[in-house]
Amino acid sequence: MEPSFADLPSSLIETIMSHLVLKDNIRASAACKSWYEAARTVRVVDKHPWLMCFPKRGNLFELRDPLQWKLHTLDLPELAESTVCYSKDGWLLMRKDTSKEVFFFNPFSRDVISLPKCELAFSQIAFSCPPTSDNCVVLAIKFIPADKLVTVSTCHPGATEWITQDFPTFIKPFYMLSNLVYRRDRFYCFNAEGILYNFEPFHRTWNYICADKLRCPYIHKMHYVLNEIAVALVEKKGELFVMFTCSNQKPMVYKLFSLEWKEMTRTTLDGLTIFVSFYNSELRINLPWMRNNVYFSRFGYNRKHCVSYSFDESRYNPRKEWEKWVELCPPQSLWIDTPKNV
């Protein structure tokens, strides 16, 4: 009798299956019963973020599942008179504009972690990891075009002050900046002129990556104005992606391979799902029901679905002429990771 791959030990098959991405896992599971059982055992599906909506007044916040559109209402008086700045790993970074107080808040555990007052009127801010971690760093930046400088301010939970420093920057970074992301001990920021900046907080160094320039393909079309165009930077498992959006045009996604940006097409996206908001961007790999889509932090018709763009269907849902970036990603909402039991 000829030996068969179906006769391999189940532990070995599970080990092999655990190294496959979801698409290949599903394909392999069709080979035979033993492969199906092994593939199903190790199959991991990413958990998608939820949309958190901030009220114009009051303490009632909406939390919505973009897939099943479940609605949860949270009463959060802790966030009164404060503005959201960023979200990551289930934590919000908040600021009280009148007092310049900055603090972390977990809307699920109701934990609050305070930071010193931040005097810098920053344009971008982010943090590296949950504030409960010993390695958490907060970075705030502001570009000063007239002086060709960037002001960088850092802090961490338990610190008594922010450390602020100016760095020269001679490349025009002064408009259409992306959100900040953290990757391998560095913060990254991208601009529409195609420059990828990074800041390493331990040695406090500010640099730009000598990658191929990736200029926004919409920026030189004169009938588009700047408030119609936006750039989002996304990180997943150490890989960097850039997405350009413009009015109701197709979002254009690029991935950094070594020092070269390559455009991702419908076939090379390989099932990625991107979640974009005014404050943060998230990327998921294994979401079978949401693959090859961009989800924006805006409600569609009747507040029953998020606005999305399907690369498979080459269209927005719902179909509409979106004129400005803030229409797709209004400042009153952002994506947030939820606990497993939500």
HELIX and SHEET records of a PDB file:
HELIX    1   1 PHE A    5  ASP A    7  5                                   3    
HELIX    2   2 SER A   10  SER A   18  1                                   9    
HELIX    3   3 LEU A   22  ALA A   28  1                                   7    
HELIX    4   4 LYS A   33  VAL A   42  1                                  10    
HELIX    5   5 PRO A   77  LEU A   79  5                                   3    
HELIX    6   6 PRO A  145  ASP A  147  5                                   3    
HELIX    7   7 LEU A  226  GLU A  228  5                                   3    
HELIX    8   8 TYR A  301  ARG A  303  5                                   3    
HELIX    9   9 TRP A  325  LEU A  328  1                                   4    
SHEET    1   A 4 LEU A  71  ASP A  75  0                                        
SHEET    2   A 4 LEU A  60  ARG A  64 -1                                        
SHEET    3   A 4 TRP A  50  CYS A  53 -1                                        
SHEET    4   A 4 SER A 333  ILE A 336 -1                                        
SHEET    1   B 4 THR A  83  LYS A  88  0                                        
SHEET    2   B 4 TRP A  91  LYS A  96 -1                                        
SHEET    3   B 4 GLU A 101  PHE A 105 -1                                        
SHEET    4   B 4 VAL A 112  LEU A 115 -1                                        
SHEET    1   C 4 GLN A 124  PHE A 127  0                                        
SHEET    2   C 4 VAL A 138  ILE A 144 -1                                        
SHEET    3   C 4 LEU A 149  CYS A 155 -1                                        
SHEET    4   C 4 ILE A 163  PRO A 168 -1                                        
SHEET    1   D 4 VAL A 181  ARG A 183  0                                        
SHEET    2   D 4 ARG A 186  PHE A 190 -1                                        
SHEET    3   D 4 LEU A 196  GLU A 200 -1                                        
SHEET    4   D 4 THR A 205  TYR A 208 -1                                        
SHEET    1   E 4 ILE A 229  LYS A 236  0                                        
SHEET    2   E 4 GLU A 239  CYS A 246 -1                                        
SHEET    3   E 4 MET A 252  PHE A 257 -1                                        
SHEET    4   E 4 GLU A 260  GLU A 263 -1                                        
SHEET    1   F 5 SER A 281  ARG A 284  0                                        
SHEET    2   F 5 THR A 273  VAL A 276 -1                                        
SHEET    3   F 5 ASN A 293  PHE A 299  1                                        
SHEET    4   F 5 CYS A 306  SER A 310 -1                                        
SHEET    5   F 5 ARG A 315  ASN A 317 -1                                        
END                                                                             
